Amino acid sequence: MNYTVVNREIQIGDIYLTAVTSSSIFLIGDADIINLASAFDTPPESLIIGPFVPLTPKGS
């Protein structure tokens, strides 16, 4: 996939995250290159998909 991004001035206020998955990226700012890769070598019968672990609010 190729796409063009035009960066302009950005101003960020408050950010609230509920959860983060194991294959996610949260980025604010500039990045020249982002390389993504994935490998999965576990047999399907040993895969356990459990509940997501929520992030606890800061100060809790």
N, C-alpha and C positions, 0 to 999 in steps of 0.2 A: 504494500500500500504506500503510495506517495501522496503527500499533500503539502500545501504551502500555508504557513502561518505568518500573519503580519502582526508583529508585536507593537502595541501602543501602550501608553501609560495605563497602569492598573493600580487601583487602590482597594485594599482588602480590609473589611471591617472584622466582625466576629465570624468565626467558623465553628460549627458544631458538628462533630462526627458521631454517628451512632455505632458503627462497626466498620471494621476493615477486613476484607477477605484476604486469603493467602496469595491471590494473584491480582493485586490491585496496585495502583500508583496514585499518590496524591501529591501534586506538584503545583507550587505557585512560584512563578519566576521563569527564568530562561533556562533552556537546555538546548545545546547544539545538537546532540545526538542521544537518543534513547534506544538501547538495544534490548530486545525482549527475547527470552528463550524459555523453553519448557521441556522437562524430561519427566517421564513417569515410568518407572520400572517395577512397581509393586504389582504382584498378581492381583487380579480383580477380586478374588475371594477374601483377600486380607484388607481390602479397602473398607474403612468405617467412616461414614459421613455423619458426623455428630452435629450437635447444635452449635450455632455461632456463639462466640464469646464476646459479649458487648464490652465496649470500653467504659470504664468507670469515670464519671466526671471528676475533673481536677478539684482536689480539696475534699473528696469524699473518703 
